[in-house]
């Protein structure tokens, strides 16, 4: 991770995030302990197992990002065990809970040591790791005290005890080759399962794959010979099918089968609380004791490590400068401030006609109130804003693993990590971004030899950048790989019967890759994969009121820019009046507005009306009609058109008047009522009344189809 | 309004308190625990394509709350909006809803023995939404299961599409 940055040349100091990581890791460990203690072994709840797994996974991810290899290694082993548990490949036994709890303690003391600035001796985790891996392979390990060697090679030692019958497949395992049965499904579209076969063809050294009979029509079975681990395979397959849909089992008595044979032969052992157990647990207890400031018998074993632990613990209390608050509390605060802003606006409106000479003080006070509420609103909104670095920080590691797996060389450069974004958006943007980065790494960047042959540097570069542009944030994923091939996309589109022409502008051609099902994976390998799931990426981003732009040059790379509003809670709106009612249009979708002449409106089949705007005919939607707006006076009528664009299509809305532009706080209509056609939400106007926000994209869709 | 006129006097085990209100000449009661607050009527924002009895939505301190006119829902002859028209804000299990009634009269405690099962009657609402008839001093109270009434599909409050 650290070297990734060095290579990428990004000047980025991770240490500023250490404190956040330590706090989060502490919370995750607490949570994990809590669930572990409540876990009922007989019928372990999937949700609980997943919860523990998530905790371990988060700590591992963070630790790896920050370069705490010892913590990452330990939690990685915990995670492997937990993964098997949650996939029901293993059934939980008390020993697992014990070892996991001890590992949690060990992680805690390791973290405390890192927090104290690497002082003192690190507690050894080798024994814990060994016991976890034994449990993970289905064995119940012996108690550490009974084992003569302190660091047995985890896999090899127990293999000796394997009876001769089971040892038959062992040579295969030793050479690394395993015979596996991979079951994929159930899937709606089996073609994505077939793509897995191409993985084996494309990635040298991965192994061989052959079709196997499947009793279920919605599933595919494959017989695989490979030296890769199950985890590596799953990660690779994850490009094409969800991990949950893949089951890997060992054929011909592989190591799992062998392991289960030995289970009965190894006696159950009891661990730990004995003084003979190495390191990990004791210092923690000492640290806890020290934190409680009550010397216990454990303290007499004081070593430099323990002293450092205690110091780390004490520091953590002093340095805790952040508090974690439930999001709904923040939202409530935002709501209240929104109310205050409305009240303030009402006061301002009512005081407008007052005589400034008489009410000078009152008016000065109101002016102060105005400024203070604005400041308050801004600060409250900023609580929800978090820096992009939180999202970006996950990519170096992911890309490094991916590059290693694919045998590519990739540098990651990140720019604009300090750019802030609404927390709700950050959560929703992470998955689409991960997909884009993975796509770039997997399909954009070429193999090193291919790059050299093209006269490019051996290392491909993927650039992630975030910046504010106007009222939106732009996140770019850029690579210097193959780029998109115009001809191939057009050819593929024609094969699929899409309406394309050679004269299409590049931008339109690139948008084709976002078409649903435009999976180019089964096409020409040059662009292979550029399209897998991209329609989902685009849909998710569109759901956030964002847009995706693609720019590419064949042979030189590709750039995907995601444009998002800064926050979901506030939107720039344009208010329009129809009859006595007020509606809000999202300003981002408004193209232009004009007074309409009767000559410009034509009818088709005496019904639908079309208007000609700058040589383009577009459907006219009369607001009065679709919202059944009552009219008091028959003289007044709508004669202003607002052109609205969504997904590249335009319609003209017929309204009475344009009232103005302002920022509106978006409120959910569905929480107490229900979804209303053509309405995306509601907001509260300056006078306290509710106005509906139009769902322009659904209006455009309805009018166009 | 003689709020809590009976409280303390006739406390019997299992007795519950009901907020009573009038719709035309009929008197109804609903579980007081479902009532969040009572406010005056303010014209709501109309919502297109909604049933006639849904008057629209109002802003209740930052929350968007739909307003149901019970008088239209229960086919009352008149549904005037004047200074005395009252909105009862209900806090139901999964939503907040306002109902418009002619007037709110009382909070009454009614013991279970004073509640009879409602006879099967022909009415504009599902008779399952009436869980009993309470008798208090010769007056008949129609006790509504407001939760059930509001979550009924023909109320059009839940997402029907």
Interface residues (C-beta under 8 A of the other chain):
Chain A: X335 X336 X338 X339 X581 X626 X627 X628 X629 X667 X668 X669 X670 X671 X672 X673 X674 X675 X676 X677 X679 X682 X684 X688 X689 X690 X691 X692
Chain B: X44 X45 X46 X47 X48 X49 X50 X56 X57 X58 X59 X61 X62 X63 X64 X65 X66 X95 X96 X97 X156 X157 X158 X159 X160 X161
